[in-house]
Amino acid sequence: MGKGDRKTAKGKRYNCSYGNARPKAITKTAGSAAAPVAKKAAGKKTVAKKAA
């Protein structure tokens, strides 16, 4: 279970290979990104006036 073991992530890094133990990072394309969520404008809070 060291550098020479190709079934572990450490062995994959040493051997410069990928697999189930060390999956390759998937790069997302620009088109598949979710649309940014519009934040609500922080307005003034209205305080209810007490009836005198």
N, CA, C, O and CB atoms as a CASP TS submission, in Angstrom:
PFRMAT TS
TARGET T0000
AUTHOR 0000-0000-0000
METHOD Language model
MODEL 1
PARENT N/A
ATOM      1  N   MET     1       0.840  -1.184   0.000  1.00  0.00           N
ATOM      2  CA  MET     1       0.000   0.000   0.000  1.00  0.00           C
ATOM      3  C   MET     1       0.880   1.240   0.000  1.00  0.00           C
ATOM      4  O   MET     1       0.861   2.033   0.942  1.00  0.00           O
ATOM      5  CB  MET     1      -0.953   0.002   1.214  1.00  0.00           C
ATOM      6  N   GLY     2       1.631   1.392  -1.043  1.00  0.00           N
ATOM      7  CA  GLY     2       2.505   2.552  -1.114  1.00  0.00           C
ATOM      8  C   GLY     2       2.557   3.097  -2.519  1.00  0.00           C
ATOM      9  O   GLY     2       1.565   3.115  -3.247  1.00  0.00           O
ATOM     10  N   LYS     3       3.750   3.543  -2.879  1.00  0.00           N
ATOM     11  CA  LYS     3       3.910   4.165  -4.198  1.00  0.00           C
ATOM     12  C   LYS     3       3.611   3.200  -5.339  1.00  0.00           C
ATOM     13  O   LYS     3       3.019   3.593  -6.344  1.00  0.00           O
ATOM     14  CB  LYS     3       5.318   4.703  -4.348  1.00  0.00           C
ATOM     15  N   GLY     4       4.008   1.962  -5.193  1.00  0.00           N
ATOM     16  CA  GLY     4       3.861   1.003  -6.282  1.00  0.00           C
ATOM     17  C   GLY     4       2.467   0.414  -6.417  1.00  0.00           C
ATOM     18  O   GLY     4       2.170  -0.242  -7.415  1.00  0.00           O
ATOM     19  N   ASP     5       1.603   0.640  -5.424  1.00  0.00           N
ATOM     20  CA  ASP     5       0.262   0.063  -5.465  1.00  0.00           C
ATOM     21  C   ASP     5      -0.631   0.918  -6.350  1.00  0.00           C
ATOM     22  O   ASP     5      -1.036   2.011  -5.954  1.00  0.00           O
ATOM     23  CB  ASP     5      -0.334  -0.055  -4.042  1.00  0.00           C
ATOM     24  N   ARG     6      -0.938   0.433  -7.533  1.00  0.00           N
ATOM     25  CA  ARG     6      -1.727   1.211  -8.499  1.00  0.00           C
ATOM     26  C   ARG     6      -3.209   1.258  -8.150  1.00  0.00           C
ATOM     27  O   ARG     6      -3.972   1.967  -8.806  1.00  0.00           O
ATOM     28  CB  ARG     6      -1.558   0.632  -9.886  1.00  0.00           C
ATOM     29  N   LYS     7      -3.628   0.518  -7.129  1.00  0.00           N
ATOM     30  CA  LYS     7      -5.045   0.522  -6.750  1.00  0.00           C
ATOM     31  C   LYS     7      -5.363   1.618  -5.744  1.00  0.00           C
ATOM     32  O   LYS     7      -6.531   1.825  -5.415  1.00  0.00           O
ATOM     33  CB  LYS     7      -5.438  -0.828  -6.175  1.00  0.00           C
ATOM     34  N   THR     8      -4.345   2.327  -5.245  1.00  0.00           N
ATOM     35  CA  THR     8      -4.581   3.401  -4.279  1.00  0.00           C
ATOM     36  C   THR     8      -4.338   4.751  -4.938  1.00  0.00           C
ATOM     37  O   THR     8      -3.670   4.840  -5.969  1.00  0.00           O
ATOM     38  CB  THR     8      -3.673   3.234  -3.037  1.00  0.00           C
ATOM     39  N   ALA     9      -4.888   5.801  -4.332  1.00  0.00           N
ATOM     40  CA  ALA     9      -4.720   7.148  -4.885  1.00  0.00           C
ATOM     41  C   ALA     9      -3.251   7.556  -4.875  1.00  0.00           C
ATOM     42  O   ALA     9      -2.790   8.237  -5.791  1.00  0.00           O
ATOM     43  CB  ALA     9      -5.557   8.167  -4.090  1.00  0.00           C
ATOM     44  N   LYS    10      -2.515   7.144  -3.844  1.00  0.00           N
ATOM     45  CA  LYS    10      -1.086   7.480  -3.768  1.00  0.00           C
ATOM     46  C   LYS    10      -0.320   6.803  -4.903  1.00  0.00           C
ATOM     47  O   LYS    10       0.564   7.408  -5.509  1.00  0.00           O
ATOM     48  CB  LYS    10      -0.496   7.058  -2.396  1.00  0.00           C
ATOM     49  N   GLY    11      -0.658   5.560  -5.184  1.00  0.00           N
ATOM     50  CA  GLY    11      -0.018   4.848  -6.286  1.00  0.00           C
ATOM     51  C   GLY    11      -0.379   5.447  -7.634  1.00  0.00           C
ATOM     52  O   GLY    11       0.446   5.483  -8.547  1.00  0.00           O
ATOM     53  N   LYS    12      -1.615   5.919  -7.756  1.00  0.00           N
ATOM     54  CA  LYS    12      -2.034   6.561  -9.008  1.00  0.00           C
ATOM     55  C   LYS    12      -1.271   7.864  -9.220  1.00  0.00           C
ATOM     56  O   LYS    12      -0.858   8.168 -10.339  1.00  0.00           O
ATOM     57  CB  LYS    12      -3.556   6.829  -9.001  1.00  0.00           C
ATOM     58  N   ARG    13      -1.083   8.635  -8.145  1.00  0.00           N
ATOM     59  CA  ARG    13      -0.323   9.889  -8.268  1.00  0.00           C
ATOM     60  C   ARG    13       1.122   9.598  -8.653  1.00  0.00           C
ATOM     61  O   ARG    13       1.694  10.300  -9.486  1.00  0.00           O
ATOM     62  CB  ARG    13      -0.371  10.690  -6.946  1.00  0.00           C
ATOM     63  N   TYR    14       1.714   8.571  -8.053  1.00  0.00           N
ATOM     64  CA  TYR    14       3.101   8.216  -8.350  1.00  0.00           C
ATOM     65  C   TYR    14       3.242   7.743  -9.792  1.00  0.00           C
ATOM     66  O   TYR    14       4.227   8.059 -10.459  1.00  0.00           O
ATOM     67  CB  TYR    14       3.596   7.130  -7.387  1.00  0.00           C
ATOM     68  N   ASN    15       2.264   6.993 -10.267  1.00  0.00           N
ATOM     69  CA  ASN    15       2.305   6.421 -11.610  1.00  0.00           C
ATOM     70  C   ASN    15       1.745   7.367 -12.666  1.00  0.00           C
ATOM     71  O   ASN    15       1.771   7.051 -13.856  1.00  0.00           O
ATOM     72  CB  ASN    15       1.541   5.122 -11.638  1.00  0.00           C
ATOM     73  N   CYS    16       1.235   8.531 -12.240  1.00  0.00           N
ATOM     74  CA  CYS    16       0.630   9.525 -13.142  1.00  0.00           C
ATOM     75  C   CYS    16      -0.510   8.909 -13.948  1.00  0.00           C
ATOM     76  O   CYS    16      -0.577   9.065 -15.168  1.00  0.00           O
ATOM     77  CB  CYS    16       1.693  10.109 -14.095  1.00  0.00           C
ATOM     78  N   SER    17      -1.405   8.206 -13.249  1.00  0.00           N
ATOM     79  CA  SER    17      -2.546   7.609 -13.929  1.00  0.00           C
ATOM     80  C   SER    17      -3.822   7.957 -13.176  1.00  0.00           C
ATOM     81  O   SER    17      -3.780   8.477 -12.061  1.00  0.00           O
ATOM     82  CB  SER    17      -2.381   6.076 -14.047  1.00  0.00           C
ATOM     83  N   TYR    18      -4.948   7.662 -13.800  1.00  0.00           N
ATOM     84  CA  TYR    18      -6.256   7.955 -13.215  1.00  0.00           C
ATOM     85  C   TYR    18      -7.091   6.688 -13.204  1.00  0.00           C
ATOM     86  O   TYR    18      -6.806   5.738 -13.934  1.00  0.00           O
ATOM     87  CB  TYR    18      -6.982   9.083 -13.995  1.00  0.00           C
ATOM     88  N   GLY    19      -8.120   6.679 -12.376  1.00  0.00           N
ATOM     89  CA  GLY    19      -9.012   5.530 -12.280  1.00  0.00           C
ATOM     90  C   GLY    19     -10.038   5.766 -11.196  1.00  0.00           C
ATOM     91  O   GLY    19     -10.325   6.908 -10.839  1.00  0.00           O
ATOM     92  N   ASN    20     -10.598   4.671 -10.665  1.00  0.00           N
ATOM     93  CA  ASN    20     -11.619   4.802  -9.629  1.00  0.00           C
ATOM     94  C   ASN    20     -11.046   5.385  -8.345  1.00  0.00           C
ATOM     95  O   ASN    20     -11.721   6.158  -7.665  1.00  0.00           O
ATOM     96  CB  ASN    20     -12.256   3.451  -9.346  1.00  0.00           C
ATOM     97  N   ALA    21      -9.823   5.031  -8.003  1.00  0.00           N
ATOM     98  CA  ALA    21      -9.215   5.537  -6.775  1.00  0.00           C
ATOM     99  C   ALA    21      -8.822   6.999  -6.906  1.00  0.00           C
ATOM    100  O   ALA    21      -8.760   7.725  -5.914  1.00  0.00           O
ATOM    101  CB  ALA    21      -7.997   4.706  -6.408  1.00  0.00           C
ATOM    102  N   ARG    22      -8.557   7.428  -8.135  1.00  0.00           N
ATOM    103  CA  ARG    22      -8.164   8.820  -8.389  1.00  0.00           C
ATOM    104  C   ARG    22      -8.867   9.292  -9.649  1.00  0.00           C
ATOM    105  O   ARG    22      -8.281   9.263 -10.731  1.00  0.00           O
ATOM    106  CB  ARG    22      -6.608   8.963  -8.531  1.00  0.00           C
ATOM    107  N   PRO    23     -10.117   9.727  -9.524  1.00  0.00           N
ATOM    108  CA  PRO    23     -10.849  10.160 -10.716  1.00  0.00           C
ATOM    109  C   PRO    23     -10.295  11.457 -11.270  1.00  0.00           C
ATOM    110  O   PRO    23      -9.808  12.314 -10.532  1.00  0.00           O
ATOM    111  CB  PRO    23     -12.326  10.328 -10.399  1.00  0.00           C
ATOM    112  N   LYS    24     -10.377  11.581 -12.569  1.00  0.00           N
ATOM    113  CA  LYS    24      -9.909  12.793 -13.235  1.00  0.00           C
ATOM    114  C   LYS    24     -10.935  13.895 -13.034  1.00  0.00           C
ATOM    115  O   LYS    24     -12.137  13.642 -13.111  1.00  0.00           O
ATOM    116  CB  LYS    24      -9.658  12.543 -14.749  1.00  0.00           C
ATOM    117  N   ALA    25     -10.477  15.116 -12.775  1.00  0.00           N
ATOM    118  CA  ALA    25     -11.385  16.245 -12.553  1.00  0.00           C
ATOM    119  C   ALA    25     -12.122  16.541 -13.847  1.00  0.00           C
ATOM    120  O   ALA    25     -11.506  16.683 -14.903  1.00  0.00           O
ATOM    121  CB  ALA    25     -10.614  17.507 -12.057  1.00  0.00           C
ATOM    122  N   ILE    26     -13.442  16.633 -13.761  1.00  0.00           N
ATOM    123  CA  ILE    26     -14.264  16.920 -14.937  1.00  0.00           C
ATOM    124  C   ILE    26     -14.404  18.428 -15.055  1.00  0.00           C
ATOM    125  O   ILE    26     -14.876  19.088 -14.129  1.00  0.00           O
ATOM    126  CB  ILE    26     -15.668  16.228 -14.842  1.00  0.00           C
ATOM    127  N   THR    27     -13.995  18.972 -16.191  1.00  0.00           N
ATOM    128  CA  THR    27     -14.125  20.412 -16.406  1.00  0.00           C
ATOM    129  C   THR    27     -15.485  20.687 -17.000  1.00  0.00           C
ATOM    130  O   THR    27     -15.871  20.076 -17.996  1.00  0.00           O
ATOM    131  CB  THR    27     -12.999  20.955 -17.328  1.00  0.00           C
ATOM    132  N   LYS    28     -16.216  21.608 -16.390  1.00  0.00           N
ATOM    133  CA  LYS    28     -17.545  21.956 -16.875  1.00  0.00           C
ATOM    134  C   LYS    28     -17.422  23.025 -17.950  1.00  0.00           C
ATOM    135  O   LYS    28     -16.596  23.933 -17.852  1.00  0.00           O
ATOM    136  CB  LYS    28     -18.452  22.442 -15.716  1.00  0.00           C
ATOM    137  N   THR    29     -18.250  22.904 -18.967  1.00  0.00           N
ATOM    138  CA  THR    29     -18.251  23.914 -20.017  1.00  0.00           C
ATOM    139  C   THR    29     -19.008  25.140 -19.529  1.00  0.00           C
ATOM    140  O   THR    29     -19.809  25.053 -18.598  1.00  0.00           O
ATOM    141  CB  THR    29     -18.880  23.361 -21.322  1.00  0.00           C
ATOM    142  N   ALA    30     -18.758  26.258 -20.146  1.00  0.00           N
ATOM    143  CA  ALA    30     -19.373  27.514 -19.719  1.00  0.00           C
ATOM    144  C   ALA    30     -20.879  27.493 -19.927  1.00  0.00           C
ATOM    145  O   ALA    30     -21.609  28.143 -19.179  1.00  0.00           O
ATOM    146  CB  ALA    30     -18.761  28.689 -20.475  1.00  0.00           C
ATOM    147  N   GLY    31     -21.355  26.769 -20.913  1.00  0.00           N
ATOM    148  CA  GLY    31     -22.782  26.751 -21.214  1.00  0.00           C
ATOM    149  C   GLY    31     -23.603  25.961 -20.211  1.00  0.00           C
ATOM    150  O   GLY    31     -24.793  26.230 -20.041  1.00  0.00           O
ATOM    151  N   SER    32     -22.986  24.986 -19.540  1.00  0.00           N
ATOM    152  CA  SER    32     -23.756  24.153 -18.627  1.00  0.00           C
ATOM    153  C   SER    32     -23.848  24.738 -17.225  1.00  0.00           C
ATOM    154  O   SER    32     -24.517  24.165 -16.365  1.00  0.00           O
ATOM    155  CB  SER    32     -23.151  22.784 -18.559  1.00  0.00           C
ATOM    156  N   ALA    33     -23.198  25.854 -16.978  1.00  0.00           N
ATOM    157  CA  ALA    33     -23.249  26.457 -15.652  1.00  0.00           C
ATOM    158  C   ALA    33     -24.651  26.989 -15.380  1.00  0.00           C
ATOM    159  O   ALA    33     -25.321  27.510 -16.272  1.00  0.00           O
ATOM    160  CB  ALA    33     -22.203  27.588 -15.522  1.00  0.00           C
ATOM    161  N   ALA    34     -25.069  26.847 -14.149  1.00  0.00           N
ATOM    162  CA  ALA    34     -26.406  27.318 -13.774  1.00  0.00           C
ATOM    163  C   ALA    34     -26.433  28.836 -13.775  1.00  0.00           C
ATOM    164  O   ALA    34     -25.428  29.491 -13.500  1.00  0.00           O
ATOM    165  CB  ALA    34     -26.818  26.773 -12.386  1.00  0.00           C
ATOM    166  N   ALA    35     -27.588  29.380 -14.086  1.00  0.00           N
ATOM    167  CA  ALA    35     -27.738  30.834 -14.117  1.00  0.00           C
ATOM    168  C   ALA    35     -27.597  31.378 -12.700  1.00  0.00           C
ATOM    169  O   ALA    35     -28.109  30.774 -11.758  1.00  0.00           O
ATOM    170  CB  ALA    35     -29.110  31.246 -14.733  1.00  0.00           C
ATOM    171  N   PRO    36     -26.918  32.497 -12.533  1.00  0.00           N
ATOM    172  CA  PRO    36     -26.751  33.047 -11.188  1.00  0.00           C
ATOM    173  C   PRO    36     -28.092  33.486 -10.611  1.00  0.00           C
ATOM    174  O   PRO    36     -28.950  34.011 -11.320  1.00  0.00           O
ATOM    175  CB  PRO    36     -25.771  34.229 -11.209  1.00  0.00           C
ATOM    176  N   VAL    37     -28.250  33.266  -9.337  1.00  0.00           N
ATOM    177  CA  VAL    37     -29.505  33.608  -8.670  1.00  0.00           C
ATOM    178  C   VAL    37     -29.494  35.090  -8.348  1.00  0.00           C
ATOM    179  O   VAL    37     -28.546  35.598  -7.749  1.00  0.00           O
ATOM    180  CB  VAL    37     -29.711  32.761  -7.380  1.00  0.00           C
ATOM    181  N   ALA    38     -30.551  35.781  -8.746  1.00  0.00           N
ATOM    182  CA  ALA    38     -30.648  37.217  -8.484  1.00  0.00           C
ATOM    183  C   ALA    38     -30.988  37.427  -7.014  1.00  0.00           C
ATOM    184  O   ALA    38     -31.950  36.859  -6.497  1.00  0.00           O
ATOM    185  CB  ALA    38     -31.715  37.888  -9.403  1.00  0.00           C
ATOM    186  N   LYS    39     -30.192  38.245  -6.359  1.00  0.00           N
ATOM    187  CA  LYS    39     -30.435  38.525  -4.948  1.00  0.00           C
ATOM    188  C   LYS    39     -31.495  39.607  -4.822  1.00  0.00           C
ATOM    189  O   LYS    39     -31.580  40.520  -5.644  1.00  0.00           O
ATOM    190  CB  LYS    39     -29.131  38.954  -4.234  1.00  0.00           C
ATOM    191  N   LYS    40     -32.291  39.485  -3.786  1.00  0.00           N
ATOM    192  CA  LYS    40     -33.316  40.494  -3.546  1.00  0.00           C
ATOM    193  C   LYS    40     -32.646  41.755  -3.024  1.00  0.00           C
ATOM    194  O   LYS    40     -31.699  41.684  -2.241  1.00  0.00           O
ATOM    195  CB  LYS    40     -34.391  39.981  -2.546  1.00  0.00           C
ATOM    196  N   ALA    41     -33.139  42.906  -3.460  1.00  0.00           N
ATOM    197  CA  ALA    41     -32.576  44.178  -3.020  1.00  0.00           C
ATOM    198  C   ALA    41     -32.923  44.388  -1.553  1.00  0.00           C
ATOM    199  O   ALA    41     -34.076  44.252  -1.145  1.00  0.00           O
ATOM    200  CB  ALA    41     -33.102  45.357  -3.890  1.00  0.00           C
ATOM    201  N   ALA    42     -31.912  44.720  -0.778  1.00  0.00           N
ATOM    202  CA  ALA    42     -32.134  44.959   0.644  1.00  0.00           C
ATOM    203  C   ALA    42     -32.685  46.364   0.818  1.00  0.00           C
ATOM    204  O   ALA    42     -31.944  47.346   0.766  1.00  0.00           O
ATOM    205  CB  ALA    42     -30.821  44.769   1.462  1.00  0.00           C
ATOM    206  N   GLY    43     -33.973  46.448   1.023  1.00  0.00           N
ATOM    207  CA  GLY    43     -34.624  47.754   1.172  1.00  0.00           C
ATOM    208  C   GLY    43     -34.793  48.105   2.637  1.00  0.00           C
ATOM    209  O   GLY    43     -34.426  47.336   3.526  1.00  0.00           O
ATOM    210  N   LYS    44     -35.341  49.253   2.864  1.00  0.00           N
ATOM    211  CA  LYS    44     -35.587  49.684   4.237  1.00  0.00           C
ATOM    212  C   LYS    44     -36.754  48.890   4.801  1.00  0.00           C
ATOM    213  O   LYS    44     -37.745  48.628   4.119  1.00  0.00           O
ATOM    214  CB  LYS    44     -35.873  51.212   4.305  1.00  0.00           C
ATOM    215  N   LYS    45     -36.608  48.521   6.051  1.00  0.00           N
ATOM    216  CA  LYS    45     -37.694  47.814   6.707  1.00  0.00           C
ATOM    217  C   LYS    45     -38.703  48.840   7.191  1.00  0.00           C
ATOM    218  O   LYS    45     -38.344  49.824   7.836  1.00  0.00           O
ATOM    219  CB  LYS    45     -37.173  46.937   7.884  1.00  0.00           C
ATOM    220  N   THR    46     -39.953  48.605   6.877  1.00  0.00           N
ATOM    221  CA  THR    46     -40.989  49.540   7.312  1.00  0.00           C
ATOM    222  C   THR    46     -41.519  49.093   8.660  1.00  0.00           C
ATOM    223  O   THR    46     -41.865  47.929   8.857  1.00  0.00           O
ATOM    224  CB  THR    46     -42.140  49.632   6.272  1.00  0.00           C
ATOM    225  N   VAL    47     -41.575  50.023   9.569  1.00  0.00           N
ATOM    226  CA  VAL    47     -42.073  49.734  10.907  1.00  0.00           C
ATOM    227  C   VAL    47     -43.506  50.231  10.990  1.00  0.00           C
ATOM    228  O   VAL    47     -43.798  51.381  10.663  1.00  0.00           O
ATOM    229  CB  VAL    47     -41.179  50.394  12.008  1.00  0.00           C
ATOM    230  N   ALA    48     -44.390  49.354  11.428  1.00  0.00           N
ATOM    231  CA  ALA    48     -45.800  49.741  11.547  1.00  0.00           C
ATOM    232  C   ALA    48     -45.951  50.762  12.667  1.00  0.00           C
ATOM    233  O   ALA    48     -45.489  50.548  13.788  1.00  0.00           O
ATOM    234  CB  ALA    48     -46.702  48.499  11.813  1.00  0.00           C
ATOM    235  N   LYS    49     -46.597  51.859  12.349  1.00  0.00           N
ATOM    236  CA  LYS    49     -46.796  52.906  13.354  1.00  0.00           C
ATOM    237  C   LYS    49     -47.964  52.527  14.253  1.00  0.00           C
ATOM    238  O   LYS    49     -48.987  52.015  13.798  1.00  0.00           O
ATOM    239  CB  LYS    49     -47.049  54.285  12.682  1.00  0.00           C
ATOM    240  N   LYS    50     -47.783  52.791  15.536  1.00  0.00           N
ATOM    241  CA  LYS    50     -48.844  52.493  16.501  1.00  0.00           C
ATOM    242  C   LYS    50     -49.909  53.576  16.441  1.00  0.00           C
ATOM    243  O   LYS    50     -49.597  54.760  16.322  1.00  0.00           O
ATOM    244  CB  LYS    50     -48.272  52.375  17.935  1.00  0.00           C
ATOM    245  N   ALA    51     -51.147  53.168  16.523  1.00  0.00           N
ATOM    246  CA  ALA    51     -52.250  54.140  16.527  1.00  0.00           C
ATOM    247  C   ALA    51     -52.299  54.822  17.890  1.00  0.00           C
ATOM    248  O   ALA    51     -52.333  54.155  18.924  1.00  0.00           O
ATOM    249  CB  ALA    51     -53.620  53.446  16.202  1.00  0.00           C
ATOM    250  N   ALA    52     -52.303  56.151  17.887  1.00  0.00           N
ATOM    251  CA  ALA    52     -52.279  56.883  19.156  1.00  0.00           C
ATOM    252  C   ALA    52     -53.667  57.156  19.671  1.00  0.00           C
ATOM    253  O   ALA    52     -53.823  57.764  20.730  1.00  0.00           O
ATOM    254  CB  ALA    52     -51.534  58.184  19.003  1.00  0.00           C
TER
END
